[in-house]
Amino acid sequence: MQVIQVAYDFVAGMQTEILVFLIAVGFHNLIFGKHRIAGAGSPRKPAKGASSPKAAKPARIPNQAHTSFARSVAAGTTPESDLQAFQTEIIKQLPTIAAGQEVEALEVLMAGLARSGGAELPRAVREVLHAEGLQSSVRLTEQLMRCCLRHRLSADVLELLSSTKVVSPEALAGAALLAERSGDVALAKEVMAKLPPTPTPEVAGPLLRLAQSKDLGFNALALYDRHFDGVDLSQDVQAQHAVAAAALQAGRGDVVAKLVACPEAGVSALVRSFAAEGDFEAARNVFKACPTKTSSLYNALLSVAVDCRDLAAAVELKGEAVVAGLADVVTYNTIIKAHLQTGALGRAREVLRELRAAGLEPNCVTFNELIDATAKKSLRDMWELINDMQSCGLKPNQVTCSIVLKSIQTCSRPEDVEKAMAVVEQAGDAMDEVLLSSLCEACIRGRRSDVLARVLQQQRSSRGIAVKGAHTYGSLIRAHGSLGDLEGAWEAWKEMKTRRIAPTCITLGCMVEAVANNGNPEAGYRLIREALAEASTRPLVNAVIYCSVLKAFSHNKCFDRVWKIHEEMRELKLQYSIVTYNALIDACARSCEMKRITPLLEEMANEKIEPNVITYSTVLKGYCQENRLDRAFEVLADMKKSKDFSPDEVTYNTLLDGCARFGMFDRGMDVFKDMEEAGVKPSNFTVSVLVKLANRSKRPAEAFELAEQVARKYNFRPNMHVYNNLMNCCTARGQQARALEVFEQMLDERNRPDSRTYKILLQCCVQNGEKEQAAGLLRAATGLAPRYGRFSASVLQPKGGVASDVVMDTLEGLANSCKDEALALELYRELRAVPGLSLDPKSPMRWASGGMRGGRFD
C-alpha cells in the first residue's frame, strides 16, 4: 500500500507536466500527422502514379519546439525568444504545410497561435494561400483576423474583411474598435458594408464614437438613423453622447427621446457626460426629454451645473427638486459643493441647516466637504463642524482624518494638535497605510514627538498594520529619524528590503536623511554609495539625496568632506537645483570661506539657476559671521532692488543678530523699523534677537519694553527663547530676583523651560552664593523635588532633561565657589537616581578631599 500511495502522489504532483505532454503530442499529430515537413528545397510528393526515386525522410521540427509551443497555448509561459524561434521555423515551412491543397493544417496552426503569434505569421499564411491558390476557409479567416486585430494591423484587417462574405459578430466588433482606435475611415466603412440586419452594440458603439471625431461623410446621427436605430446603447455612454449631441444640434427630439428610454442609470450617465464639454444647456435638454424625473436625474443635472460653475442654475435646480419632493442628501451635498467653490462658506453651512430642517440626515461626505473648506480659514470653525458631525452620530472616516491631519502645521497650537489626534483615535479601524503616513507627517510638523513615539511603538507591535508601499516606509523611516531612533529607522529599512519592496528615491532620501541628521553622515554617504553600486537603485540617487549628507557634514564642521562630495556629485553629472547650491553656500558661510561663494554663483549662472531669497539670506549670514556687516548691508540693499523677491523674516533676523553681536543698538533698530515698513511680520525669534540686541547694547530696560510691545502689537505670546534672553539680561547684571520673577512668568504662560533656562538661573545663583536656591532649582529641574514654589514638577522639567554638563557645573560651583562640598555630595548622591544623567565619578573624591582639608566634614 505504501508503494501505491507513493506512486499516486508522484502522478498527482506531475499533473501539469502530463497535461503539457498530452497537448504537445496532440498538436504534433494534428499539424504534422498528415503533412510531413520537408527540409528547405525538398521536392514535393510526386503525383499519383508517377515514379520517383526514394525520397529522403522529411525533417521535423524538434520535439522541444513542440513542447514549448504546447506550453504557450496551455499556460502562456513560453519565453518570447523561444516562441519567436518556433514561429520563424513555422513560417519557413508554411509552403510545405500547405502543399496538400488543404487548409486544415493551417487552421490548426492558427488556432494555436492566434493569441500568441507575432504580426509576421498571419501575413505569411496569407502569402502562402495566394501562392498555392488556396481558398481560405471561414474559420481560418476568423483566426487570421483575430491575430491581426491583436496586433492592430488595420490594413490587413481591411483586406481580410473585404475578401470574405461571412464575418462573425465578434470579429466585426473587433474591426470596428480597431477602426476607432486607429482612426481608419476606410476600415470603418468596410465594417459598415458588412453590417448584419441587427448589429450588436459592440459594433455600433465604436462606429458612432468615430463618426463624432472623424469625417465619415456623415455624422453620428445619420449613422444612427441608417444602421443603429433600435440598438441598445445604454451601456455605452460615449456613443449615446455622440448621437444625443448631434440630435440636439439638429433639433431631433425624437432621437433624444429614444435614447432616454433606457434604464435610469444610463440616462443619468448621459446627462453627466455633457459636463466634460461644459455644455449645461445640452444636459438640461436631455433631462427635459426624460418622461419621468427622479432624484438621480436631478442630482446628475445638478452636478453638471456645479462642474460648469453655474451657481444660479444649480440653486434653481435644487429648488425644483425640493418642490418636487425629490431632493435627497446627495442634492444638498452637491449644492454645498457649489457654494464652497465660490468661497461662500456661510451659505454652505446654511444649506447644511436646511438639509437637517428637511428631515434628512447629513452623511460623512456632507461634513467632509465643509470641514475641508473650513480648515483653510478657521480651525475653530473646523472643530465646531467636527462636533456637529459627531452629534449626528457620524464617526470620522479616513477622509476626515486626512483633512484634520493636513491642518496641523509647525505653528499649530498644542490644543489643536491634541484634538486632531483625538479625531484619529475615534476613527479606530479606519487606519490604513495612507492614514498612517499622514499621521506620522502631521506629528513631525506639529512637533509632537510624544504622540509620534506612541504611534511608532504601536506600529512595531502586533497591532501594527501591514505596510506594502515604499511611500509609507519612507514616512516611518522619517518619523524614527525625527525622534533620533536610528534603530527603528534601520529596522523599517531592512523590513522593506526583506519584503522585496523596491525603494523609491523618496524612501532612499528619507533613510539617508535619518542617518545623516542623527550624527552619522558617513553612514548616510555609505548608503548612497551602496545604491550607486546596484543597477536597480543607481537611478534613484539624485542631488537632493546627496544634499542631506552635505548639510550634515557642514553642520558637523567637516567642510573638507563637503567639498569632496561636491566634486563627486559633479563627476556623476547630477542635476543641481537651487536647494543644492544653497546648501553649498551655507557651508561657505559656516566655514567662514566666503571666497568660495563667487565660483558657486557663477556655476548657478551657467546652469541658468536664479538665486532666491534663501541664497541671499545665507550669503548675508556668512558676512555677518565674518564680522563684515558692511557687506551684509550691501546684500540687503541688492535684495530690495530685486523684482523677483524681497527680504524675508530670516534675512532681517540674521542682520539683527549681526548688529546684536557688536552691540549696534541704533543700527539694529533701523533694521527692525525697515522690517516693519516692508510688511514682514516679526516672530518670537525676532523678539529674542531684539532682547539680545538691547542686552549686548547695555540697555536692559529697552529689552523688556521691546519684548512686551512687539508681542502685544503682533498678537503672540513670548516663547521660552524670549524669556531665556530676558533672564540672561537680568543675570548679566546680577539681578537674580528679577530673573526668577521672569522664570515664574514664563511658567505661568505655560512655557516649558529648557536646559538653557536652568543654566542661566543656576549660574546666577552660584555666583551670588545662593546655594540653597541653586539646590532647590536643580532638584526641581531633575524631578527630585515634587514642587518648586507654586509649580509642580510636571511643568518644571525640560524635555529631554537637564544637560549633564549643566548639572556638573552647578555641583562644581557649589563645592568650589560656595565652599559647600557637603551639599554638592548630597546632591550628587540624589542625582545618581535620575535616568539618563551622566555624572563625573571622580568629582565626589575631589570634593571630599577638599572638605577634609578645610575641616568642613564631621
Secondary structure, 3 states (H helix, E strand, C coil): CHHHHHHHHHHHHCHHHHHHHHHHHHHHHHHHCCCCCCCCCCCCCCCCCCCCCCCCCCCCCCHHHHHHHHHHHHHCCCCHHHHHHHHHHHHHCHHHHHHHCCCHHHHHHHHHHCCCCCCHHHHHHHHHHHHHCCCCCHHHHHHHHHHHHHCCCHHHHHHHHHCCCCCCHHHHHHHHHHHHHHCCHHHHHHHHHCCCCCCCHHHHHHHHHHHHHCCCCCCHHHHHHHHHCCCCCCCCHHHHHHHHHHHHHHCCHHHHHHHCCCCHHHHHHHHHHHHCCCCHHHHHHHHHHCCCCCHHHHHHHHHHHHHCCCHHHHHHHHHHHHHCCCCCHHHHHHHHHHHHHCCCHHHHHHHHHHHHHCCCCCCHHHHHHHHHHHHCCCHHHHHHHHHHHHHCCCCCCHHHHHHHHHCCCCCCCHHHHHHHHHHHHHHHHHCCHHHHHHHHHHHHHCCCHHHHHHHHHHHHCCCCCCCCCHHHHHHHHHHHHHCCCHHHHHHHHHHHHHCCCCCCHHHHHHHHHHHHHCCCHHHHHHHHHHHHHCCCCHHHCCHHHHHHHHHHHHHCCCHHHHHHHHHHHHHCCCCCCHHHHHHHHHHHHHCCCHHHHHHHHHHHHHCCCCCCHHHHHHHHHHHHHCCCHHHHHHHHHHHHHCCCCCCCHHHHHHHHHHHHHCCCHHHHHHHHHHHHHCCCCCCHHHHHHHHHHHHHCCCHHHHHHHHHHHHHHCCCCCCHHHHHHHHHHHHCCCCHHHHHHHHHHHHHCCCCCCHHHHHHHHHHHHHCCCHHHHHHHHHHHHCCCCEECCEEHHHHCCCCCCCHHHHHHHHHHHHHCCCCHHHHHHHHHHHCCCCCCCCCCCHHHHHHHHHHHHCCCC
